[in-house]
Amino acid sequence: MLTLLTFSQNHLEIFSSKDVDTVLRRINGSHNIWLRCIYFRDRTGTAKIINHFQLDPSRIDMIFNHSLTGVDEDMEDCLFNGYEILTHQIKNREFQVARGSIVLGHNFIITFEITEIKVLTGLINNIQKQNIEIQKCGVDYILYLIFKDILNDYHSVFDYISRQLDDLEDEVLANSGDEKTYHKIAAMRQSTRSGRRNFQNLKSLIARMNYGDFQWITQPVKTLFNQELIYQVDNLWQEYQALRVWMSELMEIQRDNIASKTSQKINRLTILSTVFLPITFITGFYGMNFKHMPELEQPWGYPAVISVIFLIVISSIVFAKQQRWL
């Protein structure tokens, strides 16, 4: 699906279609443009879009290869920024990641969304309802709004992860040796790694904005990034690090629980072996085929040996329980 937002000081229009040519024909070069490409994996259609905005053809491979490269000194045709955003969705115990690319030019911004980013849908709806004033702004302000809404959504994502960790902590305490719980925590930690790349990428982008020759974002929008988003990114980064530490601690506790439970099993097997060791000796001793053995022909010999064996078993178990080995 393609959604085209065109705006200028006296104009605001939103148009949606699945046909690339239809959307491109509606583009007016004198207006500012935001083109959303949602679930759009058509390489030919992507090539048409890249060609229409006179971008380097290599950008097509960057889009399909999920490149995170920003401004390329060899290609000063746009600001290209890949993203990996954590979402609330969980599949196979892992948090799903929304991947895509953002292309910013002088009067256009294009977002290639492999999966739809809900906050961008909400953003474009607010723009359509004129809850957000953008007509006097440039496309770089759209970029600021995109990152601002993504960062705001991270608060709810982290809150959701915290609730999941609370439940997992209860499992860690209740099921001291359950390996499934350990794998759940490990899968969660593995799937949240993309959050680190997302924050580092955004930090790098903000740092590049302060270069004197950075042409893609105007000074007022740079000020918004520096005054509002840097502080928010730092706070979210600290919260993200705290969640990662929490996951690591739960994994460590669960590893200790599993090791403790394994040790208990080994102790029980050792005690069981210890109980049967004297019994094995006795049965082995009386299993020797010698003619003249003590008590061999005594009528009470067999019951006496059986009684001794039972006495050894019972006394060994009682002693192990007194020592809290069982």
Order of alpha helices (4+ residues) and beta strands (2+ residues): beta-beta-alpha-beta-alpha-alpha-beta-beta-beta-alpha-alpha-alpha-alpha-alpha-alpha-alpha
